[in-house]
């Protein structure tokens, strides 16, 4: 995107849309693992989702204008059911679950928050699933929700940093603005529900 600024609006849209879908995945996974969690996840993560949809719509309008200048390129796909990916995901989930449980036992609530920040830098699904599992086992629901939102926040910060490094100003500005709005919405949702 840095070398081809006309790609920046479409790349920004893809980045923000991916994080918006991440919010929907978080709510779905939380509900599947521990149904009572969904009513507590809805205010902060639902706010992140709503802001992400609004930002995506704005970016879509901008990307339509630049799409007319683009030429089609070859797209390659990978098999999502590849055994190696499934094994890596399972191992990551087990490691995050173990780390979150250890953090909870040895460092209390602050420990699980720190674990969420570290785990969220690479994967939000693992921290969501493991924290929802801990909530089912007795972790206070509000602590679980805060942990999940912290993981999503860390993930957004990493993605935003990548946009700055890879895409330069043209990509970073809309992505960072959208992510910041989503993080603020999630934070307000946490504050309002505590």
Backbone torsions as a table, in degrees:
resi	resn	phi	psi	omega
1	UNK	NA	-27.0	-179.6
2	UNK	-68.4	-40.7	-178.0
3	UNK	-78.6	-25.3	-178.7
4	UNK	-124.7	85.0	-174.8
5	UNK	-60.6	-23.4	179.6
6	UNK	-67.5	-17.8	177.3
7	UNK	-82.8	-15.4	-174.0
8	UNK	-57.7	-45.6	180.0
9	UNK	-60.4	-41.3	179.4
10	UNK	-69.2	-38.9	178.5
11	UNK	-66.9	-39.6	177.3
12	UNK	-63.4	-43.6	177.8
13	UNK	-59.6	-45.2	-179.7
14	UNK	-62.1	-41.6	-179.7
15	UNK	-64.6	-46.8	-178.0
16	UNK	-69.2	-40.0	178.5
17	UNK	-63.5	-38.6	178.0
18	UNK	-63.0	-41.4	178.4
19	UNK	-70.7	-31.4	176.5
20	UNK	-66.3	-43.8	177.4
21	UNK	-65.1	-33.6	175.5
22	UNK	-57.1	-40.8	179.0
23	UNK	-62.6	-42.7	177.9
24	UNK	-64.2	-40.1	178.3
25	UNK	-61.9	-41.2	179.5
26	UNK	-58.5	-46.8	-179.4
27	UNK	-64.5	-41.4	179.5
28	UNK	-64.0	-48.5	-178.3
29	UNK	-64.1	-41.3	178.2
30	UNK	-61.0	-41.7	-179.7
31	UNK	-68.0	-36.8	-179.5
32	UNK	-67.8	-43.6	-176.6
33	UNK	-75.9	-42.3	-176.7
34	UNK	-148.6	94.7	-171.6
35	UNK	-51.9	-41.1	-179.9
36	UNK	-61.6	-16.2	-178.8
37	UNK	-68.8	-28.0	-172.8
38	UNK	-62.4	-38.7	-178.8
39	UNK	-66.9	-26.2	177.9
40	UNK	-87.5	-28.8	177.7
41	UNK	-75.1	-28.8	-172.7
42	UNK	-58.1	-46.5	-178.8
43	UNK	-61.1	-53.8	-177.8
44	UNK	-74.6	-46.5	-175.8
45	UNK	-75.7	-34.1	174.6
46	UNK	-63.6	-37.4	176.7
47	UNK	-65.7	-41.3	177.3
48	UNK	-61.5	-41.4	179.6
49	UNK	-63.9	-46.7	-178.5
50	UNK	-62.1	-43.7	178.5
51	UNK	-65.9	-39.0	177.5
52	UNK	-62.7	-39.5	177.3
53	UNK	-64.4	-45.2	179.4
54	UNK	-61.3	-44.8	178.7
55	UNK	-64.3	-39.3	179.4
56	UNK	-63.4	-39.8	178.4
57	UNK	-64.0	-42.6	177.4
58	UNK	-63.1	-43.9	179.7
59	UNK	-68.2	-31.5	177.8
60	UNK	-63.1	-42.1	178.8
61	UNK	-61.8	-40.6	178.7
62	UNK	-68.7	-38.2	-176.5
63	UNK	-72.5	-27.2	178.2
64	UNK	-62.3	-37.8	-179.5
65	UNK	-66.1	-37.2	-178.4
66	UNK	-86.0	-16.7	-176.9
67	UNK	-65.7	-27.5	-178.5
68	UNK	-63.4	-24.8	-177.7
69	UNK	-89.8	-7.9	-175.8
70	UNK	-87.5	149.5	174.1
71	UNK	-105.7	147.0	-179.6
72	UNK	-62.3	143.3	176.9
73	UNK	-127.2	162.4	-178.8
74	UNK	-72.7	132.5	179.3
75	UNK	-110.4	132.3	177.8
76	UNK	-109.2	144.0	-179.2
77	UNK	-119.0	151.6	174.3
78	UNK	-113.3	153.0	179.3
79	UNK	-73.6	115.2	-178.9
80	UNK	-71.5	-11.7	-178.6
81	UNK	-100.2	16.4	179.2
82	UNK	-62.6	134.0	-175.6
83	UNK	-60.4	-39.5	179.8
84	UNK	-58.8	-42.9	178.7
85	UNK	-64.8	-40.8	179.6
86	UNK	-64.3	-40.8	179.3
87	UNK	-66.3	-44.0	177.8
88	UNK	-60.1	-43.2	179.7
89	UNK	-63.9	-42.3	178.8
90	UNK	-63.9	-42.5	178.0
91	UNK	-65.6	-41.3	178.8
92	UNK	-63.6	-42.7	178.1
93	UNK	-60.6	-45.4	-179.9
94	UNK	-62.7	-42.5	179.0
95	UNK	-64.9	-42.4	179.6
96	UNK	-67.3	-40.8	178.2
97	UNK	-61.9	-45.4	178.2
98	UNK	-62.8	-45.8	179.9
99	UNK	-64.2	-42.0	-179.9
100	UNK	-66.4	-41.7	178.9
101	UNK	-65.2	-43.0	178.1
102	UNK	-63.7	-42.1	179.0
103	UNK	-62.9	-40.4	178.9
104	UNK	-64.3	-44.0	-177.7
105	UNK	-68.1	-42.8	-172.2
106	UNK	-96.2	-23.1	-176.5
107	UNK	-128.1	2.9	177.3
108	UNK	69.4	-151.6	-176.3
109	UNK	-62.6	-40.8	179.5
110	UNK	-61.5	-36.8	179.5
111	UNK	-64.5	-41.6	-179.4
112	UNK	-69.9	-32.2	176.3
113	UNK	-65.9	-42.5	178.3
114	UNK	-64.7	-40.7	177.5
115	UNK	-61.1	-39.2	179.1
116	UNK	-64.2	-41.1	179.4
117	UNK	-62.8	-41.9	178.9
118	UNK	-70.2	-46.1	-178.3
119	UNK	-65.6	-36.3	-178.4
120	UNK	-66.5	-18.9	179.5
121	UNK	-65.3	-25.1	-179.0
122	UNK	-114.2	-31.9	-172.8
123	UNK	-157.9	129.9	178.4
124	UNK	-92.5	-28.5	-178.0
125	UNK	-61.9	-43.4	-177.9
126	UNK	-63.5	-44.3	-179.4
127	UNK	-69.9	-34.7	177.9
128	UNK	-65.1	-50.3	-177.9
129	UNK	-64.8	-43.8	-178.2
130	UNK	-69.2	-38.5	179.3
131	UNK	-70.2	-39.3	176.0
132	UNK	-62.4	-38.0	176.5
133	UNK	-64.1	-41.0	176.5
134	UNK	-65.2	-36.8	177.7
135	UNK	-64.4	-39.2	177.1
136	UNK	-63.2	-29.8	179.9
137	UNK	-90.5	3.6	175.6
138	UNK	125.3	-9.3	176.3
139	UNK	-62.2	132.3	179.1
140	UNK	-54.1	136.2	-173.9
141	UNK	-59.9	-40.2	-179.1
142	UNK	-65.9	-35.8	175.6
143	UNK	-65.7	-40.7	179.0
144	UNK	-62.2	-44.6	-179.5
145	UNK	-64.1	-45.1	178.6
146	UNK	-60.8	-40.6	178.8
147	UNK	-61.1	-45.8	-179.2
148	UNK	-64.6	-42.9	179.5
149	UNK	-65.8	-36.9	175.6
150	UNK	-62.9	-40.7	176.5
151	UNK	-62.1	-42.6	178.5
152	UNK	-65.9	-37.6	178.1
153	UNK	-63.9	-46.4	178.2
154	UNK	-59.9	-40.0	180.0
155	UNK	-64.3	-41.6	179.1
156	UNK	-66.2	-37.5	178.6
157	UNK	-64.4	-41.6	178.3
158	UNK	-64.3	-45.6	179.5
159	UNK	-63.1	-40.0	177.7
160	UNK	-63.5	-40.1	177.5
161	UNK	-63.2	-39.8	177.7
162	UNK	-64.2	-37.6	178.4
163	UNK	-63.2	-38.7	178.2
164	UNK	-64.6	-47.9	-175.6
165	UNK	-69.2	-45.3	-173.5
166	UNK	-82.7	-40.9	-170.4
167	UNK	-103.6	-10.3	-178.6
168	UNK	71.1	-164.8	-173.2
169	UNK	-63.8	-40.1	-176.2
170	UNK	-59.9	-36.2	178.2
171	UNK	-89.7	-39.5	-174.1
172	UNK	-64.1	-41.7	-174.7
173	UNK	-58.1	-54.3	-179.6
174	UNK	-69.2	-34.1	-179.3
175	UNK	-69.1	-48.8	-179.4
176	UNK	-64.1	-39.5	177.6
177	UNK	-61.9	-44.5	179.9
178	UNK	-66.3	-45.5	-179.8
179	UNK	-64.0	-40.4	178.9
180	UNK	-61.6	-42.9	178.8
181	UNK	-63.8	-39.3	178.9
182	UNK	-66.5	-41.4	-180.0
183	UNK	-65.4	-42.8	178.1
184	UNK	-62.3	-42.2	178.6
185	UNK	-61.4	-43.2	177.4
186	UNK	-63.8	-41.8	178.0
187	UNK	-63.0	-41.6	177.2
188	UNK	-64.7	-39.1	176.6
189	UNK	-61.1	-39.4	176.9
190	UNK	-64.5	-47.5	-177.5
191	UNK	-61.1	-42.6	-177.4
192	UNK	-70.1	-23.7	-177.0
193	UNK	-101.5	-5.9	-179.2
194	UNK	-71.2	NA	NA
